[in-house]
């Protein structure tokens, strides 16, 4: 179970992403996705800075990353695939999501206390960071250009339902 400090740091990063989204005019599902990026980024950093947190935080990080990606794959990117301007992002996202899932599987197969796990975790952090940067700097702004704010809000509730379903599948 994450400590109170872990939760505070994670939620602080989530709130910072929410402010950034608002400033950039990002709404609905894309704002939610940015908030979740902030939350998981905070958890990833905690594990990198304190290896004693691996056992405690890895299950939550794993669930958050997998359910987030699976929710995006089920709800968000099929919509973006419908538009010429964002179709290439959806195709690239599919490949990135597969790479992230594969890296998570690699971590699951390693001893969490080993140096190899730490190296693989660092690789995951780099993948997540690149993925988040691409989504927030390129994909979400392009998506807001082709999808109305109302549609982004509709997608938000659909994404959250898909994410919850993905979490339930992992239980």
C-alpha positions in Angstrom: 0.0 0.0 0.0 1.4 3.4 -1.0 2.4 5.6 2.0 0.8 8.9 2.7 3.9 10.7 1.3 3.7 8.6 -1.9 0.0 9.6 -2.4 0.7 13.3 -1.7 3.6 13.4 -4.3 1.5 11.5 -6.8 -1.5 13.6 -6.4 0.6 16.8 -6.6 2.0 15.7 -9.9 -1.6 14.9 -11.1 -2.8 18.4 -10.1 0.2 20.0 -11.9 -0.8 18.1 -15.1 -4.4 19.3 -14.7 -3.3 22.9 -14.6 -1.0 22.4 -17.6 -3.9 20.8 -19.5 -6.2 23.7 -18.7 -3.6 26.3 -19.8 -3.2 24.4 -23.1 -7.0 24.2 -23.7 -6.9 20.4 -23.3 -10.3 19.1 -22.1 -12.3 16.0 -21.3 -10.6 12.7 -21.7 -7.3 14.3 -22.7 -7.2 16.3 -19.5 -7.9 13.1 -17.5 -5.2 11.3 -19.3 -2.7 14.1 -18.5 -3.7 14.0 -14.9 -3.1 10.2 -14.8 0.2 10.7 -16.5 1.2 13.0 -13.6 0.0 10.6 -11.0 1.9 7.6 -12.4 5.0 9.7 -13.1 5.1 10.6 -9.5 5.0 6.9 -8.5 7.7 6.0 -11.0 10.0 8.7 -9.6 9.4 7.5 -6.1 10.5 4.0 -7.0 13.6 5.3 -8.9 14.6 7.4 -5.9 13.9 4.7 -3.3 14.4 1.1 -4.2 12.7 0.1 -0.9 9.5 1.3 -2.5 9.6 -1.3 -5.3 7.5 -4.0 -3.6 5.0 -1.5 -2.2 4.4 0.6 -5.3 5.0 -1.7 -8.3 1.5 -3.4 -8.1 -0.1 0.0 -8.2 2.1 1.3 -11.0 1.5 -1.9 -13.0 -2.3 -1.6 -12.6 -2.3 2.1 -13.5 -0.2 1.7 -16.6 -2.0 -1.3 -18.0 -5.5 -0.1 -17.3 -4.7 3.4 -18.7 -3.3 2.0 -21.9 -6.1 -0.5 -22.3 -8.7 2.2 -21.8 -7.0 4.4 -24.4 -6.8 1.5 -26.8 -10.5 0.7 -26.3 -12.0 4.2 -26.3 -9.7 7.0 -27.3 -7.6 5.8 -30.2 -10.4 4.2 -32.2 -11.9 7.7 -32.4 -8.6 9.3 -33.4 -8.2 6.7 -36.1 -11.4 8.1 -37.8 -9.7 11.3 -38.6 -7.0 11.7 -41.3 -5.1 14.2 -39.1 -4.8 11.9 -36.2 -4.8 8.4 -37.7 -1.0 8.1 -37.8 -1.0 8.9 -34.0 -3.4 6.0 -33.4 -1.3 3.6 -35.3 1.9 4.6 -33.6 0.2 4.5 -30.2 -0.8 0.8 -30.8 2.9 0.0 -31.2 3.9 2.0 -28.2 1.2 0.4 -26.0 2.5 -3.1 -27.1 6.0 -2.1 -26.2 4.9 -0.9 -22.8 3.0 -4.1 -22.1 6.0 -6.1 -23.1 8.3 -4.2 -20.8 5.8 -4.7 -17.9 5.8 -8.4 -18.6 9.6 -8.3 -18.6 9.5 -6.7 -15.1 7.0 -9.2 -13.9 9.4 -12.0 -14.8 12.4 -10.5 -12.9 13.1 -10.7 -9.2 11.9 -7.4 -7.9 14.9 -7.1 -5.6 17.5 -7.7 -8.3 19.7 -5.2 -10.1 18.2 -6.5 -13.4 14.7 -5.4 -12.3 16.0 -2.0 -11.5 17.6 -1.7 -15.0 14.3 -2.9 -16.6 12.4 -0.5 -14.5 14.6 2.4 -15.7 13.8 1.3 -19.3 10.1 1.3 -18.5 10.4 4.9 -17.1 12.1 6.0 -20.3 9.4 4.4 -22.4 6.6 6.0 -20.3 8.3 9.4 -20.3 8.7 9.4 -24.1 5.1 8.1 -24.5 3.7 10.8 -22.2 5.7 13.6 -23.9 4.4 12.5 -27.3 0.8 12.3 -26.2 0.9 15.6 -24.4 2.9 17.7 -26.9 1.6 16.2 -30.2 -1.4 13.9 -29.9 -3.7 15.6 -27.5 -3.4 19.1 -29.1 -4.1 17.5 -32.5 -7.0 15.6 -31.1 -8.5 18.7 -29.7 -8.3 20.2 -33.2 -10.5 17.4 -34.6 -12.7 16.6 -31.7 -15.1 19.0 -30.0 -14.9 19.7 -26.3 -18.3 18.0 -25.9 -17.0 14.8 -27.6 -13.9 14.9 -25.4 -16.1 15.0 -22.4 -18.2 12.1 -23.6 -15.0 10.1 -24.2 -13.9 10.9 -20.7 -16.7 8.9 -19.1 -16.3 6.1 -21.6 -12.5 5.9 -21.0 -13.0 5.8 -17.2 -15.5 2.9 -17.6 -13.0 1.1 -19.9 -10.2 1.7 -17.4 -12.3 0.3 -14.5 -13.1 -2.7 -16.6 -9.5 -3.3 -17.4 -8.6 -3.0 -13.7 -11.3 -5.5 -12.9 -9.9 -7.9 -15.4 -6.5 -7.7 -13.7 -8.0 -8.5 -10.2 
